[in-house]
């Protein structure tokens, strides 16, 4: 991670990372020294012990016989007579128990014959008897009849502040009497060869849960007909579990902190001792080194990523938990999880504090430089409130500048897109989306450009040309060093205009050839031959006719060009369409009378539209003139103007030869003539009709049946009050 100050790059600081990690380690060490983290570490360690372990729990050396509620119901309430205990001990021997650990205090002398019988039962095999310390610190020992201190072991457990038993003292001493823990002595009976450590405690891992120790009810053992091999060859613990017994403990592996009979707890501890499952606390120096490494790891992650993220803390926490499990299973060492997590969080917190102070200092430096450039008083910001005020002013200026640039960018007709150094799109305007579609990455756009168009240059001098989304696009690419810029222009209209002009040039040159050739021919005829007066008049008439046709063609073509560009010199006025049509019919009746064609005009009243009378007259003349031209003699042409609720309709119907269906799509194109009509014309009349009607926001439709006739229907929009444009 690089750091910046005054425009210069600073190297990362390992010394700072180490010092912050050491600080976190020292604080955690102090917390350990004062025991502040113990209440938190205990339950976490218990959770680890309750997790499934890959190690085998063993469990083939110890069993238990419980004086439970069923035994009390069958053989009487506690305490039981010693004759009953002697019978129970004998039953355990009969079922194969090779040693007995009695977790029942026998400190008071009883009826002598009964004590004698119980002593005999004890003497039939190895026996350990329970002893404990009373509240005053004196021993409560078995009577001398049962062996006294020779057969005694203490059953005291170290109950911690949360009520959970996690450790046992190897030995307990009162006066000059020192006794080993009953679980240690039981493990030695089962073959353990270890040594006790007076004055120290041991912590069993309880891999074999106390409730998993094989156990029987005393009621079953006292049944003469009962047979079972669970006690065969085992060291058998004998104790009380009946309701009301005070010999109940909570262990780290107790489910839901439910109390467990003390006799089973001692048996579970003995199983851990025999198997070597004694947990060791982490040595202080090892704990401090581990805390330092945990703190340093978060520093390394923070430096590499440039900022502290939640996932970094989660990663380190999971690593600590995984290491704790491995340490527990492989080394029998419990790591101080809370302390390691605390060292991690403190290290991250200290780093953020330092970074925040550095950022504040750098922010002040930047603001001071901006103040010197943008303010005349050259006063540096003092205090966080002044820095905040200046920062807000700068933010407002930045937002204003950004909105201004966005407005300018959106106002461009060209599409503009900016990519970062890796080709990811950073900025584009709406024109780009309209021209290109989905916003592409730089490689995607270069691939499309290279595969469907011409290759561009990176300096922007040579644009790329391609057809995309039915548009002809011109693209200029510019390499900005740390990014790329592209400007997209739509050349579709320009190319269509160029194509249109070339087509018009071709069509005009073709259409003008015929009248010009006729004029040239007549001129040659006049030069080469002597003509009579009649022939001269006839030739002059033909020349005038061809010249007039050529002039009409040129005027119509110019009108089309002007209309096609959306321009007209004439001004719109209110036009009574039925009146205008009637006037044109009167003028055209002279032509129709030559073929004895009757013009039948109908209208349902005045109908006002906004339009240019001269242009509308051309439409009327073209449509009625064509109807007269193509209709046979002695027929009629129907002309009608009707005003509906939303439009005004003008229609012309004739009885001519009709128009083939395949000719209808090209009927209004320039210079198009329906094949087979046998009539002369420029082919521009209906094209002019379409252009004039589009200029008036009107539409024209054709219905035609070959051999019957055609109907041209013009629909004007809702009439509006005309205004001069």
N, C-alpha and C positions, 0 to 999 in steps of 0.2 A: 504494500500500500504506500503510495506517495503522499507526502504532505506538502502544502503550498503556503508560502508566506512571502508577501510582497512580490508576487509573480515568479518566485523561484521555487524549484522543487527541492524538498528536503527528504532525505533518506529515512526509512523506518528506524526506530530506536530500540534495539534489543535490550539495552540497559534499562530503559523505562519499563519494558514488559517484565523484566526480571524483578525490578524493584517493586512494582505493583503486586506481583505474585508473592514476593517475600512478605510484603505488608499484610496481604490476605492470610498467609500462612501464620504469621505471628498472632494475629487477632484470633484465629481459630485455636491456636495453641493455648492462648490465655483462657479461652472459653472451656477447653478441655481441662486445663489445670484447675479451674474453679468448679468443675462438674456441671456447668450450665447446660451442656448438651446431652447429658446422660438420660434425662427423662424423655428425650426425643429419640435417642439411639436405641433404647431398650425395645420399644414396640416394633421398630423397623427390623431389628435383629430377630425378634420373634417371628415376624412375617417370613423372613428368609428360612427359618427353621421349619416352618410349616409347608414350604414348597416341596414338591416331589424331588427326591434326590436320586442320582444315578447309582449311589452306593447301596450295597446290600445291608439291611438292618440286622442280620444274624437272627437271634431269637431261639436258639436251641439249647440254652443252658438254664433258663429261669422260668418258673411258673409260680402261681399264687393260688391260695385257698382263702376264700373270703367268707367271713361270718356276716352274711347279708340278711336282708329282710326275710327271705324264705327260711333260712336256718333259724332265725329268731322265732318265727311263727311256729316252727315245728318242735324246737328244743328249748324254748323259753327265752326270757329276756336276759339282757346282759347285766352284770358280768356272769359268765357261765361258771358253774362249779368246776373245780379243778379236775374232778373225775371225768367230766365231759371233755375238758381240754386234753386229758391224757388219752381218752378214747380217740379224739380227733388226731392227735399226734401219731398214735399207733396206726390209724387208718391211712395217714399220709405215707408212713413207712411201708405199709402193705401195698400201696399203689406204686411203689418204686422210687419215692423220693430219696435221694442220696444225701441230702442235707436240708435242715429246716432253719429258717430265719423267722423268729417269732417277734412280730411287731405289736406285742401286747405287754404292758408293764406288769410284772409279777413281783412287786416290791413289798407286799404285805404277806406275812406268814398265814397259812390257812390251816384247815383240819389236817393233822399230821398224817393219817393214812392216805388222804387224798394227795398231799404234797409228795409223799413217798412214791405213790404210783406215778405222778407226773414226772418226778425225778427219774424214775426208771425209764419212762418213755423218752425223756431227753437223752438218756444215756445210751440208747440203742443206736445212735448215729450222731454225726456232727450237728451241733445245735448252737445257734446264736440267739441271744436274748436282748431285748430292747432296754436301753437306759436313756434317761433324759435329764436335763437340768431344770430345776424348779425356778420360779421367779426370783428367788433370793440367790440363785447361782450355785446351789448345792445339788449334788448328784442324787437322782432317784434310781437306785440300782436294783437288780434282781436280788432276792434273798440269798443268803449263803447256802440254803438248801438246794437251790438251783445252780449254784456255781459262783454267784456273786460277780465280781468284776472279771473273773477268768473267762466267762462266756458272754460278756456284755459288749455292746457297741452302741454308740449314740445314734438317735433318730432325729436329731435337731436339723432343721433346714434354715437357710438364710432367706427370710422373707423380705423382699425389697419394698420400696415405698409404694409401688403400685399394686402390692399384694400378690405378686408373682414370685414363685420360687425358681431361681435360675442357677444358684450355686449352692454347694454343700461344703462344709469345713472338713478337711481331711481328718482332723482330730479336734476334740473338745477337751478342755482341761479345767478342772475345778479342784483347788487344793493340790494335793500331790497325785491325783488320779487323772490320767489322760486316756481317753477312749477314741478309737477310730470310728469313722462313719460306718453305719450298718451296711451301706451299699459297697463300701470298700472291702469290708470283711467278707461279704457274700461273694464278691468277685474273686477274692483270694480263694474261697472254698471251691469256686468253679475253675480255678487254674490260673488266675491272674498272678503274675510274678512281679508286678510293679511295686513301688515303694510310696509310702505316704509322705507328704510334705507338711510337717507340723506348722501350724500358724497360717497356712495357705488354704485357699478354697479351690475347688474344681467345678467346672461347668460342663455337665453332660449335654450331648447334642440331641438326646432323646430321639435318635433315628428310629429306634423301635419305640413307638408311642406307648406310654404306660397302659392305655386301655387295650393295646394289642398284645400285652403279655398274656400267655395262655393261663386261664384261671378257671377254678371250679368253685361251686358253692359248698360250704361246710356241710350242708344238708345232704349233698350227694356223697361226700366222703364218709359220713356217718351211716350211710345206708349199707348194710352188710352185703347186699346183693349187687352193689354198684361196681362196675368194671370200666376202667378208662386208662389209656396209656399216656395221657398228657403230662402226668407227673413222673413218668418212668425216667430215671436217670437225671432228674432236674434238681436244682437247688430251689426249694419251695419256700416262698414267703407266706406267712400266716398272719392275717390281720383282720380288722373289723371294717366293714363298709356299710353296715346297717344304717338306716335313717336315724339321725340324731348323733352319729359319731362325730367327734371333733377332729378326727384324723383325716382331714380333707385338705388338699392343696390345689392351687392353680399353677400350672406349668406353662412355659412358652408355647407348647404344642397343644394345650387344651383348646378344644373347639368351643368357640364363642365364650371363652373364659369360664367354662363350666368346671366346678371342683372335681378333682380326681381322688379316689381313695389313696391315703398316704402309703399304704403297703404296696400299691401298684407303682407309685412314684418312685419309691426306693428300689423296686425291682427294675424299673426302666433305667434308673441311674446306674445300677449294678451292671445292666446289659451294656450301657455306653462305656463304663470303665473297662469291662472285660474285652470289648471290641476295640478299645483304643479311641473311642469317639469322644474325647475330651476337648472342648473348645479352648482356644488360647486368645487372650486379648492382643491386639496389635501393639507392638512395642512403641513407646512414645516417639523415638527418633524415626521409626519407619512410618508412623502416622504423619509426622510433620513433613517428611519427604514426599509422601503420597499427596498430602494436601497442597504442597508446592507445585507438584506436577499437574494436579487438577487445575490449579489457578493459572499455571502457565499455558495449559492447553486452550483455555478460553481466550487468553491473550493472542495465541497464535491464530486461532480461528477468526478472531476479530480483525487482526491485521490482514489476513489473507482476503477476507470478504469485504473489508472496507467499512463495515458496520456490524454491530452486534445484533444478531437475529435470534428469534425464539428457538429456531431449530438448532442453533449452536448450543444453547443451554440444554435442550432436550437430548442432543447427541452426547454431550459430556455426562449428563445424568444417567443415560442408559449405559454408557461405558462404565460408570462407577458401579451401578447395580450389577452389571454382568461380571465385573471384576470381583465384586463382593461374593457372588455365587461361586465363582471359580475358586476364590480363596477359601471359602467355607468348605466346599466339597473336596478340594485337593490338599489344603494345608491345615484345615480345622481352625482357621483364623477368621474372626469376625472383624470386618472393616468398620470403622466409624463413619457410616454412610452420611449421617447428618452433617458432620464436620466437613467431609469432603465436598458435599453439595454447598455448604455455606462458604467454603473457600472459593468455590467456582463463582458463586453469585457475587461475593465481595470483590473478587478480582474483576469481574465484568463491570460492577458498579463503579469501582475506582477508575477503570479505564474510561468509562463514559463521562465521569466527572472531569477527568483530565482533558479528554477530547472536547467536552463542552467549554471548558475554560479556554482552550486553544482557539476554538471556533469563535468565542466571544471576542477574544483579542484580535483575531484576524478580521472579524466583522467590523470592529472599531477601526482597524487600519483601512479597510476598504471604504467605509463610510467617510473617514477623514479625507481620503483621496477624492471621493466624489464631491464632498463638500467644497474642497479647494477648487475643483473644476466647475461646479455648478452654482456656487454662492460667492457673493462679493465680500462678505465679512470674514471668510476664511476661518470661522470658528469651528473647532473640532467638537463632535458630540460628547457630552459629559453624562455619564451614568446610563443605565439601561433604558430609562424612560425616553431620554433624548435619542438614543440609538433606535428605539422602537418607533418613535415619531418619524425620524428620517427614513427608516426602512419602509414605513407605510407610504410616505410621499414618493419614494422611489418605486414602490409597487404600483401606485396609481399611475405614475408616468409610464412604467413598463406596460401596464394594461392598456393605457391610452395608445401608446405606440403600436402595440400588438393589434389592437382593434383597427387602427388606421391602416396598418399593412394588410390586414385581412380584408378590409373594405376595398382597398386598391386592388388586391389580388382577385377578389370576387368580381370586381368591375371589368376585368379583362375578358375579352372574347376568346383569347387563346387559352388552351389548357396548360396549366403549370403544375409540375410535380417535383418534389425534392426528396432525395434519398440520403441516408447516412452512409458512412464509409463501408458498411457491410451490405448495402443494397436494400435496407428496410425503408419503407416509405415513411417520411416524417411530416410532409405537408403537401396538400393539393387543393386546388380550387374546384368549384362546382362545374366550371367549363370542362375541366379534364374528365370528371366523371361522366358528363354528357357525351363527350367525344369518344372516350375510351371504354367506359363501363366500370367494371370492378377494378379497384386500385391494385396495381401489380407491384411486385418487387422489381428491382432493376434487372436481375437475370431473366425474369419472365418477360419483361418488356423488350429486352434486347433479343431474346429468342424469337418472339413474335415478329419483331421488326426484321430480323435477319432471315427468317424463313418465308415471309410473305411480301417483303419489300426490298428496298435497296439498303446497303450497309451504310450507317452514318459514320461521321468522324467525331472524335471526342472533343475537338476544339470548337464545335458548333458551326464551322464554316461550310461543311457539306451536310445538308439535311438528308434525312431518310424519307422516302416516299412509299406509301403502302395504302392498300384498300382495307378498311377496317370498319365493321358495323355499317356497311353500305355507304361509307364516306371515304373520300380521298384525303388522306392526312399527310401533312408535312411535319416532320419531327426534327427539332434541333437538340442535340445532346451537348452538355457542357460538363467537363470534369472540374470540380471545385477543390480538389485535393483531399479534403476530408468528407466528401460527398459528391453527389451528381445531381444535375438539374436538367430537366427536359421541358421544352416548350412545344406544344402541339397546336398546329393551325389546321383549320378545316378549309381545304382547297376545292371542296365539291362544287360550290357555286361558280367559282372561277373556271373550273374545268368544264362544267356544264355550259357556261356562257361561251367558252371557246369552242366547244363542240357545236353549240347552237349556231354560232356565227359561221363556222365552216360549212355547216349544213345549209344555212341560208345562202351563203355564197354559191354553193354548188347548185341549189335549187333555182336561185335567181338567174344565174348564168345560163342554166338549162332552159328556163321558161322564157327568158328574153330572146333566146336564139330565134324562135319561130317568127315573132313579129318583126324583128330586125332583119331576118333573112327575107321576109316578104317585102319589106321596104326596099332592101337592096335589089331585089329582083325587079320590082316595079321601076326603080330608077334606071337599071340597066336596060329595061324594055324601052323606056323613053329615049335613052341615048342611042340605041342601036336601030330603032325602027321609026318610020314615019307613020303616025297614027291618024286616023280620022277624028273628026270632032267628037263623034259618039264614043270612040275608043278612048280618047283623051279624058272625056268626062267620066267614063266608067273607071279608068285607071286612077284618076284623081280621087274619086270616091273611095276606092279600095285603099289608097294610101292614107286618106283621112281616117278611114275606119280602123286601120291597123295602128295608126298613130294614136287615135283616141283609146284603143284597147291597151296600147302600151302605156299611155299616160295613166289610165285607170288602174292598171296593174301596179305602177310605181306608187301612185297615191295610196292605194290600198295597202301595199307593202309597208309604206312609211307609217300609215295609221296603225298597222299591227305592231310595228316596232315601238312606237310611242306608247301604245297600250300595254305591250308586254313588259315595258319598263315601269309601268304604274304611273304614267304621266299623261296629262291631257291639259291643253291650254283652255279648253272650254270650261265654263263654270256651270255648276248644277243649278237647276231651277225647278220649280214645281211644274210638272208636266201632267196634263190630263191624257192618260194613255189612250182611252177610247177615241177622243177627239183627234189625237195625232194619227192613230191608225186609220180613221175615217178619211182624214185629209190625204194620206198616202194612197189609199185605195182610189180616191178620185183621180189622182195623178196617174196611177198605174192602170186605170181602166182603159186608157187609150191603147196601151200595149195588149191588154187582154182582149179588146174588141177585135183586134186583127185575127185572133184565132176563135172568135165568137165564144170566149170563156167568160162566164158570169162570176163576178166577185160578190159573194154573199157575206155581208158583215152584220154581226150581232154583238150587242153589249147590254149589260143590265144596269147601266147608269154610269155616272162619272167615277173615275178611279185615279186618284192622284198618286204619283210617285216622284221621287227625287232623282233627277237625271239630266243628261246632256241631250237636248232635243236632236241635234244634228247626228249624234251617234245612234240614238234610238231609231231615228229615221232610216239609217243605214241598215239596221237590223230588220226593220219592217220591210224595207225595199228588197233586201236579199231573200228573206223567207217567202214573201208573196211573189217576187220575181221568179224565184226557182220553181214555185208551184205552178205559175203560168207557163214557164219554159218547158217543164216536163209533163204538163197535162195535155191530153189530146184535145183536138178542136171539139166545139159544141159540148163542153163539160162545164163544171163549176168548181170554184175554189171557196171553201168555207173558212171564214175568218171570225174569231170570237174573242171577246175580252170579258172576263168575269172577275168579280171581286168577292173573295171568300172572307171568313173570319180572321184568317192569318196570312193571306197572300193575295196577289193579283196575278191572274193567269191569262196569257195571250197565246192563242193557238192558231195554226194554219194547217188546213187539210186539203189535199189534192186527190185527183183520180189518175195519177201518173202510173208509170210502170213499176213503181216501188223500188226499194233499195235492198239488195241481198244482205242477209244477216252477217256474212263475213266482212262486209264493207262498213258496217256501222261503227266499229271501234276506231277506224281511221277517218271517219267522215269529216271531223272538224280539224284535221291536220292541214297545214299549209301545203298548197299545190296538189292536194289530193283530189282526184277525180274518180267517180265510180266507174269501173270498167263497163263497156258495152252500152253507155248512154247515147253515144253518137252526137253529143252536143259539145260546142266549143265553150271554153271558160278559162279563167285564170287559176281556178282551184284555191282562191284566197277568200271567197265570199263567206263560206261557213266558218273559216278560221277567224275572220273578222267578227262574225256574229258571236262566237265564243268569247273572244277577247273583250268585246264591248259589254257582254252580259256579266263577265267576271268583274269588269270595272264597276258595274252597277250592283254587285253582290247578288246576281240572279243566276238561274240555272236553265239549261235547255235540254230537253229529252226528245227522242225520236221513236215513233212507233211506225213500222212499215211492213206491208205485206206485198210480196212480189206479185205484180199483175193487178193489184187492187188500188194501191196508193200509199201515201205517207202522211203522217201528222207530226208536226213540230210543235212542241209545247214549251213555252217560256214561262217560268215562275219567278215573280219578283217578291222580295221579302215584305214584311209588314210595312205599310206606308208610314213615313215619318215626316215631320215638318222640315222641309229642306232648308238648309243654310248654305250660304256661299262659302266655299272653301278658300 
